[in-house]
Amino acid sequence: MKTIVVIGGSKGIGKAIVKTFLDTHKVINISRSSPEETHPNLTHMGCDILKDELPDITIVDALVYCPGSINLKPFARLSLEDFREDFEINLIGAVKAVQKYLDPLKKAESPSILLFSTVASKLGMPYHASIASAKSGVEGLVKSLGAELAPTIRINAIAPTVTDTQLASKLLRNEKMIDNIKERHPLKKFLNPKEVAEMAQFLLSEKAASISGQIFEMDYGIVTFKI
């Protein structure tokens, strides 16, 4: 039974990823808050990724880094501290996690890393300057590490559009806003966490053995299509 380390697995997409793996893998969730989910295969370790040292784990077959932010403001209202905070949680936290668990990953059979970007890195969107900059750094990290760690460790990222989580609750706070979000997407939908978790499950599996250094847009057409 393989061990999946999920950082930020108590809420949103991370929570859905944890749930997806529980019946078939050992899952270690590292986050500030304990997950609601309880299962014999689930271990929780309390940690603030930005302030605390990550716990020592000797067996890591796959690493998933989920923490992120949605800090949407006009550029003139974004402070340098906003940029620094988004950079820290989205990119530096991911770097910290990969560096911490790189040695046990190298010892695993078919190890894999999964990070998260955003459609805003590809699609120019107003008010996204800070988060798009930070997530673009994540995409660069995936490309560079994919080359550097080959052929031992695969690394990929998912770039979701709006996903129905607590993090995006301000964007989905009433029916009118929900309808507007749907209408902006050519396929007239937005994501739910289970969809993203199923993509994560695929990318970490042997079925994706040929895939590394890739960014997967889960976008309901908003990046690719203009209709």
C-alpha positions, 0 to 999 in steps of 0.5 A, a space after each residue: 500500500 503506497 503512502 500519499 502525503 497531502 499538504 492542505 488536505 483538510 478543506 476544498 480540493 485537498 479534502 477531496 483528494 484525501 477522500 479519493 485515496 483513502 480506500 486504497 492508500 495510506 494518506 498523511 494529511 499535513 495541515 493547520 486544521 484536522 480533517 473531518 474525515 476519519 479512516 484507518 488509512 488516514 494520519 493527520 499531522 498538524 503544521 502551518 506550512 509557512 511557519 513550522 518545520 514540516 514533519 519527518 516522514 520516511 516513506 513518501 510515494 507521492 506528494 500533493 501540495 494544495 494550499 493556495 489563495 484567491 487574492 483578487 484586487 485591482 493592481 493599484 490596491 495590491 500591496 507588495 505584501 499581497 504579492 509576497 503573501 501569495 508568493 509564499 503560500 503558492 510557490 515557496 510553500 510548494 518548494 519547501 514541501 518538495 525539498 523536505 520530502 525529496 529524499 524519501 520520494 527518490 527511494 520510492 517506486 514510481 514516485 510523483 509530485 502534484 502541484 496546483 496552478 490556475 487558469 489565470 496563468 494562461 488567461 489574462 484576467 483583471 484583478 488576478 495580478 498577484 495570484 497569476 504571478 505566483 501560480 506562474 512561478 508554480 508552472 515554471 517550477 513544474 517544468 524545471 523540476 520535471 526535467 531535473 528529476 527525470 527519470 526518477 520522479 514525475 511532477 505535474 500541476 493541475 490548473 483549475 478554473 473556479 471550483 466550488 470550495 470555501 476558498 472561492 465562496 466569495 465568487 459564488 455567494 449568490 445565484 446571480 454570481 453562480 449564473 455569471 460564472 457558468 455563463 463565462 465558461 463555454 461548457 457552461 459549468 464550473 468545477 467541483 472538488 471531486 472532479 479535480 480529485 479524480 484528475 489528481 488520482 490519475 496523474 499520481 497513478 501508473 496510468 500517467 507514467 508517461 506524463 511529467 512536466 505538464 500543466 493540465 487546464 481543468 477549465 470548462 473551455 474558458 482558456 481554450 475556446 472563444 464562443 
